[in-house]
């Protein structure tokens, strides 16, 4: 039983350590606890391990391209090789560490668990990145209608696409700030249509792509026809906002129910566990 407790503690420490290390700005929470000169000891160890793992990394062109796009979309500073190195390091430490526990304790269960834990920790860096992309898309679908309606209002006021986008970027919501700043910068180095296409690709949701398509149509039409397109887009944005609000209202009770179910299950299982332990002890005493 002791070896399982040690193995569990090992996993918890591993998760705490590396979950706090691998963030986009490379901030190290352990620096607040263990310091050595100007740099944290744990940071030095982690960088050395990551550097060794990076030498073993071999990414295909397609894998590198996919990771680069995802990292660029969320604005992380890491390179694709960093993510792959983190996978090797996390998966390797989890598998080797638990395998050693299994060998020394003679437990085949721990050896099997080492393989499972190694795979889970190996997938952690990529799953963390995918989760960040999914969160960004979800937030973008909530706040994009407000940004697009502001753009439409500025277009209707007679501003050119360049002027309207520059002005709207200054008032963009925080969740879209990075993409809006990139859009504003792209306008200075490429055509308006190219900049809008990159914006839609970075945001990554259908509403952004549809609006960019409508924008490109409006640019090639008369002012009257362009206003008609913008009016239709404004109606669509209002409908999208209503749908988002309904979705949020539906999700909240489900989350509350999940939390309450978890609390109920914990309260229910606690006395059962106490009774079970007492029963096992009494049976052991009788034997």
C-alpha positions, 0 to 999 in steps of 0.5 A: 500500500505504501508504494501506491501512496508514494507513486501518487505523491510522485505524480502530484509533485510532477504535475505541480512542478511542470504545470507551473514551469511550462507557461508561455512567458517562461515564468517559474513558480519555484523561483519563489522558493528555491533560489541560487544566485540570480536564477532559480535552481529549479529553473536551471535544472528544468532548462537543462532537461528541456535542452537535452530533450530538444536535441532528441526532437524530430518534427515533420514539416506538417507537425511543425507547421500545425504547432506553429499556427496554434502557438501563433494564434494564442500568442505563446512565445514557445517554438514547436520544438519546445512543445515536443521537448516538453512532451519527451521530458514529461512523458519520460520522467513520469514513465521512468519514475513510476517504472522504478517504483514498480521494479523496486516494489515488485508491483506489476500494477505500478508498471502498467500505471507507469505506461499510462501515466507516461502517455498522459504526461506526454500528451499534456503539453499539446493538450494544454495548447489545444485547450488554449486555442479552444478557449480563445475561440469560445471567447472570440465567439462571445466578443466578436459581434461587438467588435464587428458592429463597431466596425460596421458603425465606423464604415457607415460613418464614412470611414475607409476600411483602413481608418475604421479598422485602426479606430476599432482596434483601439477599442477592441475587447481584451480577448481580441486585442492580440488579433486586432493589433496584428490586423492593424499592423498587417494593414501597414505592410499588406493589402486590406483583403490580405490583412482581413484574411489573416485576421479571420484565420487567426481568430479561427471561428466561422463568424470571422470568416463570414464577415471577412468574406462580406467585407471583401464583397462590400469593398468592390461595390457601391456605397449603397450596396455596401451599406446593405451588406453591412446592415445584414451583417449587423443583424447577423451579429445581433442574432449571434449575440443572442445565441451566445447569451442563451448558450451561457444561460443554459451552461450555468445550471449544468455547471452548478449541477455538476458541482453539486453532484460532486459535493453530494458524491463526496459527502456520500462516499466519505462515510462509506469509506470510513465504514469500509475501513472500520469493517476491514480492521474488524475483520483483520482483528477477528482473523 
